[in-house]
Amino acid sequence: MENIFKKVLFTGVGLVTSATERLQRTVDELVERGKMSEDEGKKVVEDVVKNTEAAKGEYENWFRKIVESTVEKMGLSKNEANTKFEKRLKRLEVKVGLLAKEVEAQKKRAKSTDEQKKK
């Protein structure tokens, strides 16, 4: 469960990075067209990056609080949630293993039947 939340957080970081890169391209275009000086463009990008870095900690704390609140509302501790998901995953792995064996058995029976028909 924690990995899911980490992935969501990293996705958010990726979006911020993507937005910053897009801003940089836009600023570069404005500088190229002469609508903004190179120094102004650098300042804009630097300010956005600086503000984003400053807000990063705040967003991480906000997200952590949401996760903790959600887990608490579900009546699970982090360890309980992990244990519950691990047990479920193991049950599903067993089922998948049994299904795979059944598919192999059916393939062997079908192959055997095909060979007998050919004889």
PLY file of the C-alpha trace (Angstrom):
ply
format ascii 1.0
element vertex 119
property float x
property float y
property float z
element edge 118
property int vertex1
property int vertex2
end_header
0.00 0.00 0.00
2.87 2.32 0.83
4.35 1.67 -2.61
1.13 2.83 -4.24
1.25 6.08 -2.32
4.91 6.54 -3.20
4.08 6.03 -6.87
1.33 8.63 -6.64
3.73 11.05 -4.96
6.42 10.41 -7.58
3.82 10.92 -10.30
3.08 14.31 -8.81
6.78 15.14 -8.79
6.95 14.03 -12.43
4.07 16.32 -13.31
5.79 19.25 -11.64
8.98 18.44 -13.53
7.05 18.22 -16.79
5.36 21.55 -16.10
8.72 23.15 -15.34
10.17 21.85 -18.60
7.14 23.15 -20.47
7.55 26.53 -18.81
11.22 26.55 -19.84
10.26 25.88 -23.48
7.64 28.64 -23.39
10.13 31.10 -21.88
12.70 30.09 -24.51
10.15 30.80 -27.24
9.33 34.21 -25.74
13.03 35.06 -25.55
13.49 33.88 -29.14
10.63 36.13 -30.30
12.09 39.06 -28.39
9.09 39.40 -26.06
11.24 38.70 -23.00
14.92 39.18 -22.27
17.08 36.18 -21.55
17.69 37.40 -17.99
13.95 37.83 -17.39
13.34 34.33 -18.71
15.98 32.82 -16.44
14.53 34.69 -13.46
11.00 33.42 -14.17
12.15 29.80 -14.45
14.40 30.06 -11.39
11.56 31.58 -9.34
9.16 28.80 -10.33
11.72 26.10 -9.55
12.55 27.74 -6.21
8.86 28.04 -5.27
8.20 24.47 -6.35
11.07 23.18 -4.21
9.81 25.18 -1.25
6.30 23.80 -1.66
7.51 20.23 -2.16
7.88 19.61 1.58
4.46 21.07 2.25
2.86 18.81 -0.37
4.66 15.75 0.98
3.38 16.48 4.49
-0.13 17.13 3.18
-0.10 13.87 1.24
1.30 11.92 4.21
-1.50 13.26 6.42
-4.12 12.20 3.88
-2.65 8.70 3.69
-2.45 8.36 7.46
-6.00 9.66 7.84
-7.29 7.22 5.24
-5.55 4.25 6.84
-6.86 5.33 10.24
-10.44 5.70 8.93
-10.19 2.20 7.48
-9.33 1.01 10.97
-5.98 -0.36 9.91
-2.50 0.32 11.08
0.19 0.35 8.42
1.36 -3.09 9.54
-2.17 -4.48 9.59
-2.83 -3.12 6.12
0.39 -4.60 4.81
-0.31 -7.96 6.44
-3.84 -8.01 5.05
-2.64 -7.23 1.51
0.20 -9.75 1.75
-2.22 -12.51 2.78
-4.55 -11.60 -0.06
-1.67 -11.56 -2.51
-0.51 -15.01 -1.36
-4.03 -16.41 -1.79
-4.19 -14.96 -5.30
-0.74 -16.36 -6.13
-1.91 -19.82 -5.04
-5.03 -19.51 -7.20
-3.00 -18.37 -10.20
-0.61 -21.29 -9.68
-3.49 -23.76 -9.56
-5.05 -22.23 -12.68
-1.71 -22.45 -14.50
-1.41 -26.14 -13.58
-4.95 -26.77 -14.78
-4.25 -25.03 -18.10
-1.10 -27.15 -18.57
-3.05 -30.30 -17.76
-5.74 -29.36 -20.29
-3.08 -28.71 -22.93
-1.52 -32.13 -22.29
-4.93 -33.82 -22.49
-5.72 -31.97 -25.72
-2.34 -32.92 -27.19
-2.81 -36.53 -26.14
-6.30 -36.58 -27.68
-4.98 -35.07 -30.92
-2.21 -37.69 -31.09
-4.69 -40.50 -30.52
-6.95 -39.18 -33.29
-4.02 -39.09 -35.70
-3.27 -42.78 -35.05
0 1
1 2
2 3
3 4
4 5
5 6
6 7
7 8
8 9
9 10
10 11
11 12
12 13
13 14
14 15
15 16
16 17
17 18
18 19
19 20
20 21
21 22
22 23
23 24
24 25
25 26
26 27
27 28
28 29
29 30
30 31
31 32
32 33
33 34
34 35
35 36
36 37
37 38
38 39
39 40
40 41
41 42
42 43
43 44
44 45
45 46
46 47
47 48
48 49
49 50
50 51
51 52
52 53
53 54
54 55
55 56
56 57
57 58
58 59
59 60
60 61
61 62
62 63
63 64
64 65
65 66
66 67
67 68
68 69
69 70
70 71
71 72
72 73
73 74
74 75
75 76
76 77
77 78
78 79
79 80
80 81
81 82
82 83
83 84
84 85
85 86
86 87
87 88
88 89
89 90
90 91
91 92
92 93
93 94
94 95
95 96
96 97
97 98
98 99
99 100
100 101
101 102
102 103
103 104
104 105
105 106
106 107
107 108
108 109
109 110
110 111
111 112
112 113
113 114
114 115
115 116
116 117
117 118
